[in-house]
Amino acid sequence: MAVLLIIAFAITSLGITIASRMETMEGFQMIMNFLIMPLFFLSGAMFPLKGVSPWMETLMRLDPLTYGVDALRNIMYAQTPQSSYLVQFSLRFDLLVVAVMALLFVAMGSVAFNRWE
C-alpha cells in the first residue's frame, strides 16, 4: 500500500504542476490524458520489459512509472519462479526512484502552484 501511495502522490503532484499552468479544465484534461496514457503503457504494467525492442526499452527505462510497477512486482512475486522474468530491478532501487520522483514532482507542484496564486 505504501508504494501505491507514493505513486499516487507523485502523479497527483505532476497533475497539480500541469494544472497550475493551464487556463481551462478541458486543456488540462487533454494534456493529462496525453501524458498519463503513454506513461502507463510504457511502464510495463501490460507487458514486461524483457523482449521489447531496444528503442522501446530505452523509453520504458526513462518512464518513472516503470519503477513503481517493478516495485509492486518485486513485492508480489518475491519468492516465485516468475520473479526472474517479471522483476527487472531491486526493490531498493525501485523505491528510491519512486521516492525521488514523488519529491521532485511535489517540489515542482509547490513552486508552480505558489507562482499561480
Secondary structure, 3 states (H helix, E strand, C coil): CHHHHHHHHHHHHHHHHHHCCCCCHHHHHHHHHHHHHHHHHCCCCCCCCCCCCHHHHHHHHHCHHHHHHHHHHHHHCCCCCCHHHHCCCCHHHHHHHHHHHHHHHHHHHHHHHHHHC
